[in-house]
Amino acid sequence: MELRQLEYFVAVAEERNFTRAAERVHISQSGVSAQIRRLEQELGAELFDRSARTVTLTVAGKAALEHARAALAAAGAVGQAVGEVTDLIRGRLALGMVIGCTLTPLFDALAAFHEAHPGVELSLLEDSSDRLADGVRTGALDLALVGAAAAAPGDLETHTIISERLVVAVPPGHPLARRHRVVLRDLTDHPVICMPPGTGLRAVLDQACAGQGLRPTIALQASAGDAIADLAARGLGVAVLSASMAAAHHDRLTARTIEDLETPGVLALIWAPTPGPAVRELVAHCRKAFGGGAGHR
């Protein structure tokens, strides 16, 4: 009995189709069929009922399936354990980053990790914070940089990078620029430019407005802070940004903290509670690149 036979067996059982299983394990259908037949001969029982269009497990197949999965998991654990001991981390890491975020320390961390562990294949995608968090929960993503309101998801491990109050940013001649104190209700008198739903800053804004029964006019939305600032600088509305985002455009925009919006916008790394060695190593590189950040839970 070989591990590859168990892998093919599990693939056919889960796909319920020899063709799809062959595509999954990247060999021909005839190759899968031949190996399954050999496994059945060795076990002395048929594992699949092939009489219908959809392949189903026999009683013997059902009895074997969980043991086959366990054997494959154990074999994978052996490789991982050896990798940790010898520091030869290999495999794949799927990373997520909230749309519009261009923090170069994250890219520095990825570069340092790749140099130290070239055997790990990296992938990176952008999406909303909500969907990225769901991806980490389901295992589709190993690590993600997300935005959140007040705190990152409590069911995941987190390392807070930034925790900042929200501000309004307007051109120097704007009425809000002449005020020393700006509150959330002031936004209802002007068109607002902000992040789209699913982002941390938008969650902070929406929750605060709902708490006061306010419905500001969201005139324009953009995923990048620089784009929001550019639109506000052209007089198209009042930008709602984090303090550091607005500070990057201090030469053309005046920022005022929203006094009655105390919930901070948070940018944090998130990962599953029981990470593998590659994730732990990448988290270490991220902490170093971000200079420690605001804290870990």
Protein Blocks (a to p, Z undefined) as FASTA:
>chain_A
ZZklmmmmmmmmmnopaklmmmmnopafklmmmmmmmmmmmnopafbdckbmbdcddfkl
mmmmmmmmmmmmmmmmmmmmmmmmnopagddddddddehiacfklmmmmmmmmmmmmmbc
cddddddfklmmmmmmnopambdcdddehiacfkbccddfbdcdddddddfklmklmpcb
dcfklmmmpccddddehiaklmmmmmmmmmnopacddfbccfbfklmmmmmmnopaccdd
dfklmmmmmmmpccdddfklmbccdddddddfbdcfklmmmmmmmmmmnonpabdZZ
